[in-house]
Amino acid sequence: MPVENEKLDGELKTVYFEESPIMSTYLVAVVVGLFDHIEDRTSTGMQMSLSTSISTYETVWTDLFEFIY
């Protein structure tokens, strides 16, 4: 969100932001680990993106495209 106000108190800087709009909880994710993100387009032009752990990268990407086609 855009900065609403900033205050300096010696070496301490406090930044206040404008209020965020309400967001659905299903749009929030917290993940920890090594991940890779890839994007591609299908032959019909639909954009596909995938974030997965590096160890399952090839399997998941292949399975995803087989499911779509």
N, C-alpha and C positions, 0 to 999 in steps of 0.2 A: 504494500500500500504506500501511497505517497507520504512523505514526511510532513507532519503537522506542525511540529515544534522541536527545537533543539535547545538544550541548556548546557552551559559549560560551568563546572565548579572545580576550579583548579585544573587537575589533569583528568578529571572525570567528566565524560560527556554523556548526557542522557538524551536519547532520541525518542520522540513520541510520534507514532504513526496514526493516520486516519483509521477509523473503524473499518474492519473487514466486513464484506457482505457475508450473510449466512451461507455456509457451505454444507452440502449433504455429507454425512459421515462416510458413505460408501466411496467418496472421492479421496479419502485420506488413507495413506499407507506408510508404515514405518518398517524399514527393512535394514538388516545389518549383514554384511558379507561382501564377497566379490561378485559383482554383477556386470553384465555386458548388455548394451542396448543396440539393437539393429532395426533398420527400417528398409522397406522395399515396396514396390507397387506390383499388383497383380496384372495380368494381361488386360483386364477390363479397366485398369486405372485406379482401383481401390488401394489406398495406402494402408499398409500393415506395419505395425511396430511391435517389438517384443523386447522385454527386459527379463533376463533369466540369469541364473547362476552360470558361471563360465563352464562348469563341468557338464551341464546339460544343454548347452547352446545348440549343438548340431541336431540332437534328437528332437528337441522341442520345436525348432524352426522348421525342420522337415515335416514333422507331424502336423504342424499348423497349416502349412501349405497343402498338404495332402487332404486335410479336413475341408479346406475352402474349395478346392477343385473337386 
